[in-house]
Amino acid sequence: MNRRELGLGAAMAALTGAAAPAMAQSRDPDAVQFYNTFNDQLARLPATLQPDVRAFYEKNGWTPVWTPARLQQLRTVASRAERHGLAEGDHFDFPRLAADRARSEMLTTAALLSYCRVLSEGRIRPEMVEDLWEMRKNRVDLPTGLHDALARDALLDWAEGLAPTDIGYANLSAGYVRYRRLIRDGGGWPTFRVGANIEPGQSDARIPVLIERLMAEGDISAPDGARLLAEGIVYGPELQEAVRGFQVRHGLLGDARIGSGTQRSLSASAENRARQIALNLERRRWLARDVPDERIEVNTAAAIMVYWKDGRPVHSNRVVVGTPANQTPSLERPFASVVANPPWYVPAGIARNEILPKGPGYLAANDMYIQNGTVIQRAGPRSALGYVKFELQDSYAIFLHDTPSKAAFNNAYRHRSHGCVRVQGAVDFARLLLSPDPVKLAEFDAAQDNRRTTRVTTGREIGVRLLYWTAFVDGQGRVAFREDVYKRDDKLADALGIAVNLPAPVIDGRADENDVGP
């Protein structure tokens, strides 16, 4: 029987579902009206929302839930949207809800569940904006959670707990609020005009704007900035030090020279930086909240690796990651062994395009040979994998490894590989991972001494997450930014309907023509 055909009395009493007893006792006309029009109202909601709304009201006996007190709590929930890089008005239209009394109950629930789905899982499916994204997603039973939260009178705590609660998200969220406040209070910061380079010791008419720009984000304190503004337009030592801090925060070479890369970053508006933070908050909401206490996280946008042990970051390295044409994908995989002195089985594409055309002489000079149609490079000092490889399981031939091409680690722009992750100090890092077991560490050290190819198990699975963060909070509590090398910010912004204009990356350092490693 269709619920919209039901009335009170005998027909209602004949129902066998859980709704009948609850409604049979109700004398609230609004509740009866809601019950009788439930299916009609539900059908007018977006199809993606209907299952959650139906499941929620089934748990609540098909009765209205939004009392004035709960609506006030909901307004508090909505007021926190900015903390998550979201606009309250995109999710909650309280004047419209109040005006449409006939549908306000269900529309209110639908709005909240839609907002909570964004908090818990993000607005956009990551596969829509990344060519290869294979990580554990967050999944939440929202109807049950909302039902329980209302029963416990804990709507705000439940809703806020749906977003990530880790320190990285919390700090980035606070950073977004700071940038939004900066924009509201003063329009952000003055526009820095891109022009000729500014060298240490030079005078330049843009120095006052530079000082105000650095003051806005806290790269220089307000009192120090005011004093430097009074000193004129000379690019002196104190201001140079502040610029170095800005450069490091933006992943640039910290040389205090205000060249093209630094000028591009200085010219980015506060609005665009705030939107970049919002994009990265969205990325973090995609991910499962339970992460291993021991893990390796590679930020492919920043080309930085961090090793976590017992839930704390204990070690970091620079890394080299894929070029824009050979992007390191977003993956989450475990590994449980390291290979000392690994040979390199060259992927067919690299062999065909970059190695075989150079002829037999090149192969011989680089310890390469062909076996069963595969180009193989022997283990040794010329091996593109260096002296150790960290094997990831089912990772599309993406792995972490050492490299003989170590000069690239000194560059600010480190997107130079064919997609794998080259680790600075890889041998020492392998020793760190094996150090809990002296026997395994001794086995690895012996292999390094005798240069034999040896696989050494770690004795445990260690998770590896390849992430793409273009905005994050550094160790000094400042929001750090990186250029959108892979154009993933652009794709995500388009999918979200956000206009963003970010600085283009500047490639520093010379490319090694002989570097054909993975």
C-alpha positions in Angstrom: 0.0 0.0 0.0 1.4 3.4 -0.9 2.0 5.5 2.2 0.4 8.6 0.6 -2.9 6.8 0.4 -3.0 6.1 4.1 -5.3 7.9 6.4 -6.0 7.5 10.1 -8.2 4.9 11.7 -8.8 1.4 10.4 -6.4 1.7 7.4 -3.6 2.8 9.7 -4.3 0.1 12.2 -4.0 -2.6 9.5 -0.4 -1.7 8.8 2.2 -4.2 9.8 5.2 -1.9 9.6 6.9 -0.1 12.5 5.3 3.2 11.4 1.8 2.2 12.4 2.1 2.1 16.2 3.9 5.4 16.3 1.5 7.2 14.0 -1.6 5.7 15.5 -0.8 7.5 18.8 0.0 10.8 17.1 -2.6 13.6 17.1 -0.1 16.2 15.7 -1.6 17.4 12.4 1.8 18.3 11.1 3.1 14.8 11.9 0.2 13.2 10.2 0.6 15.4 7.2 4.3 14.6 7.0 3.6 10.9 7.2 0.9 11.0 4.5 3.0 13.0 2.0 6.3 11.3 2.8 6.7 9.5 -0.6 5.7 12.5 -2.6 8.2 14.7 -0.8 10.9 12.1 -1.0 10.5 11.8 -4.8 11.2 15.5 -5.2 14.6 15.2 -3.6 17.7 14.5 -5.7 18.0 10.7 -6.3 21.4 10.6 -4.5 19.8 11.8 -1.2 16.7 9.7 -1.2 18.2 6.5 0.3 19.7 8.3 3.2 16.6 10.4 3.9 14.4 7.3 3.8 16.7 5.3 6.0 16.8 8.1 8.6 13.0 8.5 8.9 12.6 4.7 9.0 14.8 4.7 12.1 12.6 7.5 13.5 9.3 5.9 12.9 8.5 8.2 10.0 7.9 11.1 12.3 9.3 14.7 12.2 12.3 15.5 14.3 13.1 19.2 13.8 12.0 21.0 17.0 12.9 24.6 17.5 15.8 23.6 19.9 17.2 21.2 17.3 16.9 23.8 14.6 19.0 26.1 16.7 21.6 23.4 17.1 21.5 22.9 13.3 22.2 26.6 12.8 25.3 26.2 14.9 26.4 23.2 12.8 25.9 25.3 9.7 27.9 28.2 11.1 31.0 26.0 11.3 31.0 25.4 7.5 33.8 27.9 6.9 36.1 25.9 9.1 36.0 23.2 6.4 36.5 25.5 3.4 32.8 25.4 2.7 30.2 28.1 2.3 27.2 27.8 4.6 24.8 29.1 1.9 25.8 26.3 -0.5 24.2 23.8 1.9 21.7 25.6 4.1 19.0 28.1 3.0 17.2 28.7 6.3 14.8 31.5 5.1 13.6 29.1 2.3 13.2 26.2 4.8 11.2 28.4 7.1 9.0 29.7 4.2 8.1 26.2 2.9 6.3 24.8 5.9 4.9 21.8 4.1 8.3 20.6 3.1 10.6 22.2 5.6 11.0 19.0 7.7 12.3 16.8 5.0 14.3 19.5 3.2 16.0 20.3 6.5 17.0 16.7 6.9 18.1 16.4 3.3 20.3 19.6 3.6 22.0 18.3 6.7 22.6 14.8 5.3 24.0 16.3 2.1 26.3 18.6 4.1 27.4 15.7 6.4 28.2 13.6 3.3 30.6 16.3 2.2 32.2 16.5 5.7 32.6 12.8 5.8 33.5 11.9 2.2 34.0 15.0 0.2 31.9 16.6 -2.5 33.7 15.1 -5.5 34.7 11.5 -6.3 38.5 11.6 -6.6 38.4 9.3 -9.6 36.7 12.2 -11.5 39.7 14.5 -11.2 42.7 12.1 -11.0 43.7 9.6 -13.6 44.8 7.0 -11.0 43.6 7.4 -7.4 43.6 4.2 -5.4 43.4 4.9 -1.7 41.0 3.8 1.1 38.0 6.1 1.1 36.1 7.2 4.2 32.6 5.6 4.5 30.0 6.6 7.1 26.5 5.4 7.9 24.9 8.9 8.1 21.3 7.9 8.8 22.2 5.9 11.8 24.7 8.5 13.0 22.2 11.3 12.8 19.5 9.3 14.5 21.9 8.5 17.4 23.2 12.1 17.6 19.7 13.5 18.0 18.9 10.9 20.6 22.0 11.9 22.5 21.4 15.6 22.0 24.9 15.8 20.4 24.2 17.0 16.9 27.1 19.5 16.8 29.8 17.1 18.1 28.6 14.4 15.7 28.6 16.6 12.7 32.0 18.1 13.4 33.4 14.6 14.1 32.6 13.6 10.5 35.4 15.7 9.1 39.0 14.5 9.6 40.1 15.1 13.2 43.9 14.7 12.7 46.3 17.5 13.4 47.0 18.1 9.7 43.3 18.8 8.8 42.7 20.8 12.0 45.7 23.1 11.4 44.8 23.6 7.7 41.2 24.3 8.7 42.5 27.0 11.1 44.7 28.4 8.4 41.7 28.7 6.0 39.8 30.6 8.7 42.7 33.0 9.1 43.0 33.6 5.4 39.2 34.3 5.1 39.4 36.7 8.1 42.4 38.4 6.4 40.3 38.8 3.2 37.2 40.1 5.1 39.1 42.5 7.3 41.4 44.1 4.8 41.0 42.6 1.4 43.9 40.3 1.8 47.3 41.9 0.9 48.5 44.4 -1.6 49.3 43.1 -5.1 53.0 42.5 -5.7 53.9 43.5 -9.3 56.0 41.0 -11.2 59.0 42.7 -12.9 62.8 42.8 -12.8 64.6 40.6 -10.3 65.4 42.2 -6.9 68.9 41.3 -5.7 70.1 41.6 -2.1 71.3 45.2 -1.5 69.4 46.7 -4.3 66.8 49.5 -4.1 63.4 48.9 -5.6 60.1 50.8 -5.5 58.3 47.6 -4.8 60.0 47.1 -1.4 57.1 48.7 0.6 54.6 46.4 -1.1 56.9 43.5 -0.4 57.1 44.3 3.3 53.3 44.6 3.6 52.9 41.4 1.7 55.2 39.5 4.1 53.5 41.1 7.1 50.1 39.9 6.0 51.0 36.2 6.2 53.3 36.5 9.2 56.6 36.1 7.4 57.7 39.3 9.2 56.1 40.7 12.4 54.0 43.8 12.3 56.5 45.9 14.5 59.5 44.8 12.4 57.5 45.5 9.2 56.6 49.0 10.4 60.2 49.7 11.2 61.4 48.5 7.8 58.8 50.5 6.0 60.2 53.6 7.6 63.7 52.7 6.5 63.0 53.2 2.8 63.3 51.0 -0.3 66.6 49.2 0.2 66.5 45.3 0.1 68.5 44.9 3.3 69.6 41.8 5.3 66.6 41.7 7.7 64.2 41.8 4.8 66.2 39.2 3.0 65.9 36.8 5.9 62.1 37.2 5.9 62.1 36.5 2.1 64.1 33.3 2.7 61.4 32.2 5.1 58.7 32.9 2.5 60.7 31.0 -0.1 61.1 27.9 2.1 57.4 28.0 3.0 56.6 28.0 -0.8 59.1 25.2 -1.6 61.4 27.7 -3.4 65.2 27.9 -3.3 65.9 29.9 -0.1 68.5 32.2 -1.6 66.8 35.6 -0.9 67.0 36.5 -4.6 63.6 37.7 -5.7 63.5 36.1 -9.1 60.7 34.8 -11.3 59.6 32.0 -9.0 59.5 34.0 -5.9 57.8 36.9 -7.7 55.1 34.6 -9.0 54.4 33.3 -5.5 54.4 36.8 -4.1 51.9 37.9 -6.7 49.3 35.2 -5.8 46.2 36.8 -4.2 44.9 36.0 -0.7 41.6 34.8 -2.4 43.4 32.3 -4.6 45.5 31.0 -1.6 42.3 30.6 0.5 40.7 28.6 -2.4 43.8 26.5 -2.7 43.5 25.6 1.0 39.8 24.7 0.5 40.8 22.3 -2.4 43.2 20.5 -0.1 40.7 20.2 2.7 38.4 18.5 0.2 41.2 16.1 -0.7 41.8 15.2 2.9 38.0 14.4 3.4 38.2 11.7 0.8 40.5 9.5 2.9 39.8 6.9 5.5 40.3 8.3 9.0 42.1 5.2 10.4 45.8 5.3 9.3 48.6 3.0 10.5 50.7 4.4 13.4 53.7 3.4 11.3 53.6 4.6 7.7 55.4 6.5 5.0 53.7 9.5 3.5 55.0 11.1 0.3 53.6 14.5 -0.7 54.1 14.4 -4.4 53.2 18.1 -4.8 56.0 19.1 -2.4 58.4 16.2 -3.2 58.8 15.4 0.5 58.6 12.1 2.4 57.7 11.8 6.1 58.1 8.6 8.1 55.6 8.1 11.0 56.3 5.8 13.9 53.9 5.3 16.8 51.7 8.0 15.3 54.4 10.7 15.3 56.5 12.1 12.4 60.1 11.0 13.2 62.0 11.3 9.9 61.7 13.3 6.7 63.6 13.2 3.4 63.5 15.0 0.1 62.3 12.9 -2.8 62.2 13.1 -6.6 58.8 12.3 -8.1 57.2 12.0 -11.5 57.2 14.7 -14.1 53.9 16.2 -15.2 54.0 13.8 -18.2 54.8 10.8 -15.9 52.8 11.7 -12.8 53.3 9.8 -9.5 49.8 8.6 -8.8 47.8 8.7 -5.6 48.2 5.3 -4.1 48.0 3.6 -0.7 50.0 0.4 -0.6 51.9 -1.7 2.0 55.4 -3.0 1.7 57.2 -5.6 3.8 60.7 -6.0 2.2 63.6 -4.0 0.9 65.9 -5.2 -1.8 69.6 -4.4 -1.4 71.5 -3.9 -4.7 68.5 -4.4 -7.0 68.8 -4.9 -10.7 66.5 -2.7 -12.8 64.0 -4.4 -15.2 63.4 -1.5 -17.5 59.8 -0.9 -18.4 59.1 -1.4 -22.1 58.2 2.2 -22.8 61.4 3.6 -21.3 63.5 1.0 -23.1 61.8 1.6 -26.4 61.8 5.4 -26.3 64.9 6.3 -24.3 67.4 3.5 -24.2 67.4 1.2 -27.2 67.6 4.1 -29.7 71.1 4.9 -28.1 72.5 1.7 -29.4 74.5 -1.2 -28.0 77.4 1.0 -26.9 75.0 2.9 -24.5 73.8 -0.4 -23.1 77.3 -1.7 -22.5 78.5 1.5 -20.9 75.5 1.4 -18.4 75.7 -2.2 -17.5 72.6 -3.1 -19.4 71.7 -6.2 -21.4 68.7 -7.7 -23.2 67.1 -10.9 -22.0 63.9 -12.3 -23.5 63.1 -8.9 -25.0 63.6 -7.1 -21.7 66.3 -4.5 -21.0 67.9 -5.2 -17.6 70.4 -3.1 -15.8 72.8 -4.9 -13.5 73.0 -4.0 -9.8 75.9 -1.7 -9.1 76.9 2.0 -8.9 75.3 2.8 -12.3 71.9 1.1 -11.5 69.0 3.6 -11.8 67.6 2.0 -8.6 70.8 2.8 -6.6 71.6 0.4 -3.7 68.1 -0.2 -2.3 64.5 -0.6 -3.5 61.4 -0.5 -1.3 58.9 -2.9 -2.8 55.2 -1.9 -2.8 52.5 -4.5 -3.3 50.4 -4.3 -6.5 51.6 -0.8 -7.1 51.6 -0.5 -10.9 55.4 -0.8 -10.9 55.5 2.4 -8.7 58.0 2.0 -5.8 60.5 3.9 -3.7 64.2 3.5 -4.4 67.7 4.9 -4.2 69.3 6.7 -7.2 72.7 7.5 -8.4 71.4 10.9 -9.7 71.6 12.7 -6.4 72.0 16.3 -7.7 68.3 16.7 -8.2 67.7 16.5 -4.5 69.3 19.9 -4.2 66.7 21.5 -6.5 63.5 23.1 -5.4 61.7 21.6 -8.4 62.0 17.8 -8.0 59.4 16.4 -10.4 61.9 14.6 -12.7 61.2 10.9 -12.5 59.2 8.5 -14.6 56.7 8.1 -11.8 58.6 6.3 -9.1 59.8 7.9 -5.9 63.5 8.4 -5.5 64.5 8.8 -1.8 67.3 11.0 -0.6 69.5 9.0 1.8 67.6 5.8 0.9 70.2 3.4 2.3 70.2 5.1 5.7 66.4 5.2 5.6 66.3 1.4 4.9 68.5 0.9 7.9 66.1 3.0 10.0 63.2 0.8 9.0 65.1 -2.4 9.8 66.7 -1.2 13.0 64.0 -2.7 15.3 65.4 -6.2 14.3 69.2 -6.3 14.7 69.4 -9.6 12.7 67.6 -8.1 9.7 69.6 -5.0 9.9 72.9 -7.0 9.9 71.6 -9.0 6.9 71.0 -5.7 5.0 74.4 -4.3 6.0 76.2 -7.4 4.9 74.5 -7.2 1.5 75.6 -3.6 1.2 79.2 -4.7 2.0 79.3 -7.6 -0.5 77.1 -5.9 -3.1 74.9 -8.9 -3.6 71.3 -8.6 -4.5 69.4 -9.5 -1.3 65.8 -9.2 -0.3 65.4 -8.4 3.4 61.9 -8.6 5.0 60.9 -5.9 7.5 59.1 -8.4 9.7 55.9 -6.2 9.4 53.9 -4.4 6.9 54.5 -0.7 6.6 51.9 1.4 4.8 52.9 3.9 2.1 50.6 6.7 1.1 51.4 8.8 -2.0 49.4 12.0 -1.5 49.1 15.3 -3.4 49.0 18.3 -0.9 49.5 21.7 -2.5 48.6 23.4 0.8 49.6 22.1 4.3 50.8 23.4 7.6 54.5 23.3 8.2 56.4 22.6 11.5 56.2 26.3 12.4 52.4 26.3 12.2 52.3 28.3 8.9 50.4 27.4 5.9 52.9 26.2 3.2 52.0 26.2 -0.4 53.3 24.4 -3.5 52.7 24.9 -7.2 50.1 22.8 -8.8 52.7 20.9 -10.9 50.2 18.1 -12.0 47.3 20.6 -12.6 45.2 18.6 -10.1 44.1 21.7 -8.3 42.8 23.1 -11.6 40.8 19.9 -12.3 39.4 19.8 -8.8 38.5 23.5 -8.8 36.7 23.0 -12.1 34.7 20.1 -10.7 33.8 22.1 -7.6 32.9 25.2 -9.6 35.6 27.2 -8.0 37.7 29.7 -10.0 41.3 29.6 -9.0 44.4 31.2 -10.5 47.7 29.8 -9.1 51.3 30.5 -9.9 53.0 28.3 -12.5 56.0 26.3 -11.4 59.5 27.4 -12.2 61.9 24.6 -13.1 65.3 25.1 -11.5 68.4 23.1 -12.0 69.6 21.4 -15.2 68.0 18.1 -16.4 70.4 15.2 -16.6 70.1 13.8 -20.2 71.5 10.5 -19.0 68.9 10.1 -16.2 66.5 7.5 -17.6 65.6 6.0 -14.2 62.1 5.1 -13.1 
